[in-house]
Amino acid sequence: MAKNEESQFVEHVKEGYPVQGSLYLGAGMLGESVLSDAKVQIPLATLNRHGLIAGATGTGKTKTLQLLAESLSDAGVPVVLMDIKGDLSGLAAKGESNEKIKERTKQLGIDWNPESYPLEFLSLSKEPGVKLRATISEFGPVLMTRILELNDTQGSVVSLIFKYCDDLGIPILDMKDFKKALQFVNEDGKKELEKEYGTVSGQSVSIILRKLIELESQGGDLFFGEPSFEVEDLIGKEKAKAKISVIRLTDIQTKPRLFSTFMLSLLTEIYANFPEEGDLDKPKLVIFIDEAHLVFDEASKDLLKQLETMVRLIRSKAVGIFFCTQSPTDLPKEILAQLGLKVQHALRAFTANDRKAIKSASENYPESTFYDTKEVITGLGIGEAFVTALGEKGTPTPLVRTMLAPPKSRMGILTPEEIKTQIKSSQLVAKYETTLDSESAHEILSKKMESIAEAEESENSESTETKKRNKREDPGFLEQLSKNPLARDMGRTVAKEITRGLLGMLGVTTNKTTNRKKKTGILGF
C-alpha cells in the first residue's frame, strides 16, 4: 500500500474525529493495516443524539458496548445497560491481560491497565438486585391503552376509570387495583358511573381484563406496584467514575410485552423528571438496550409511535439511547434515521435474505473513497467495525474501518458469589426491597362495593316487609266477598268455582307428575 495513500487516510480521519472532549474507540484500518495515528474518537457532546451497535452473533457487539460503558463512566457519565444475555456483570471486576490483548494494544499504540467499575444490579423479576417498579397511575390512561393494544372504544373505558378514580382521589397502583376498578365499573358501580360519565360496555371491560391477564402472565404483577423506582437514582458517582446500572433481563426474552412496557415506562419517567438541558459538553445519562429487536418485534404501531416520539424528545434532556442488535433493519426506519453514532460489526451472508440485509445496511452509511462498504462489511474481523458518528458541527464523520480497543474490565461474567457480594453492598437494594401495599383502589372500591351491596339488601328487605304489611292490612278479594252479607251466597259460589278451577289445574299437574314419577321409579307426594 502506498505511503501517500496511508497519509491521506490518516489526515482524513484526523479531520473528521476530534481529540478534545471525546471517547477513544480505536484506530482506523486501511486494508489489513492498523494505522495507530488515525484515532477514532467520538465527541461526548453529540452522544445525546443516540446510536446503534449492530453485527452478527460473535462479532464483538457486547465488547463494544462494554468499551463504550467504561469510557462513559471514566468521563463521569452515568450509564444504564439492559443486559438480556447476562454477560455484562464483568464490568464490576478488573480485566486480566492475555496475549490477544497485548497484541491488540500494541497495534493500537495504547497502554492497557485493568479497571473495575461501580456497578448497580437492577431487576424486573425475582432475580436479586434493586427492584424496578412503577405504578399504573404513573402510566396514565394513554400509555396503558397503547401498552394493552386497545382500540378507541376500549381506551375510552380506561380513560373513564382513571378519571373516576382521580376525581375521588383513589390511587391505581398495581394490577389488582386496575382489575378491581374494572369490576366496579362493570357491576356495582355501573349505575353511579353512567350518571356522570356515560355507559360502559361490558364487552370492552372483558377485553381489557383479558389484556391485563396477558400482561400479568409476563410479569406485570411484579413490575406494577410500590415503591415506584425514582429515575434520579440512576445518576451517581463513586470516586472519579460514574455509576453503571445493569438491569438484569435474562428471563425477559419470552416476555416482549413486559420489556416494551418497561422501556416505555423508563423513558417516559426520565423525560418527565429530568430538566431541559439544551446542549451540554457531555450527556447526563446514556442508556444501552441490548437485543433491541425484542422491543420492536412485538410492539404495536401505537407503541412504536410512542417510542419514536420519546427517542426524538429525550435528547433535549441530555439523555442518549443506544440500540444493540444484529442488523440495522431490526429497527424501525423512523428511529434509525435519528441515530448519530453507528458502529457496524460484520454481517454474514448465508442466505438471499442475508444478502438483501447487507445491501440495505451498507446504504445506511456514508459513502467512502477508501472502502467498498458492501464488500468490506462481510469481511470485518472480530473486534473490528465500521464507525461513523456526528462531528462537533453535527455533520456525519467519515466512515472508518476501526480496530476497537479492548475493554479494561473483565470480559466475562461474575460468579454467583461475586454478584451476591455486589448486591449486598448496595444501598438502593434496601430502599426498594420491600413491596408496599398501600390503601388503594382495590381496598377502597371493595369497601364501596360492600356498602352498595348492603344498601341494596336493606332496600330489598324493606320492600319485602312493606309488601307483607300491606297484605296484612288490606283484605283480600275472597275475604271481602265472605264478609259482604249481600254477596255471601254469590261469593261462596264464585270462590268455590275459582278454588276448584285452581285445584283442578294443580290436580291434573300433580297427577301427570305422579304418573311420570311412577314411570321413572321415583316416589312422589
PENORNOR-V319727 format. One record per run of one state. SS is the DSSP state (H for helix, E for strand, - for the rest). FROM is the first residue (numbers start at 1). LEN is the number of residues. If there is no record, write none. Layout:
# PENORNOR-V319727
{{SS & FROM & LEN} {SS & FROM & LEN}}
This chain:
# PENORNOR-V319727
{{- & 1 & 2} {H & 3 & 14} {- & 17 & 5} {E & 22 & 9} {- & 31 & 2} {E & 33 & 11} {H & 44 & 6} {- & 50 & 1} {E & 51 & 4} {- & 55 & 6} {H & 61 & 14} {- & 75 & 3} {E & 78 & 6} {- & 84 & 5} {H & 89 & 4} {- & 93 & 1} {E & 94 & 1} {- & 95 & 4} {H & 99 & 10} {- & 109 & 10} {E & 119 & 5} {- & 124 & 6} {E & 130 & 2} {- & 132 & 2} {E & 134 & 1} {- & 135 & 1} {H & 136 & 12} {- & 148 & 4} {H & 152 & 17} {- & 169 & 6} {H & 175 & 12} {- & 187 & 3} {H & 190 & 8} {- & 198 & 4} {H & 202 & 22} {E & 224 & 1} {- & 225 & 1} {E & 226 & 1} {- & 227 & 4} {H & 231 & 4} {- & 235 & 2} {E & 237 & 2} {- & 239 & 2} {E & 241 & 2} {- & 243 & 1} {E & 244 & 5} {- & 249 & 7} {H & 256 & 18} {- & 274 & 11} {E & 285 & 6} {- & 291 & 2} {H & 293 & 5} {- & 298 & 3} {H & 301 & 17} {- & 318 & 1} {E & 319 & 7} {- & 326 & 2} {H & 328 & 3} {- & 331 & 2} {H & 333 & 4} {- & 337 & 4} {E & 341 & 4} {- & 345 & 7} {H & 352 & 11} {- & 363 & 10} {H & 373 & 4} {- & 377 & 7} {E & 384 & 5} {- & 389 & 1} {E & 390 & 1} {- & 391 & 5} {E & 396 & 1} {- & 397 & 3} {E & 400 & 5} {- & 405 & 4} {E & 409 & 1} {- & 410 & 6} {H & 416 & 9} {- & 425 & 2} {H & 427 & 7} {- & 434 & 2} {E & 436 & 1} {- & 437 & 4} {H & 441 & 33} {- & 474 & 3} {H & 477 & 7} {- & 484 & 4} {H & 488 & 33} {- & 521 & 5}}
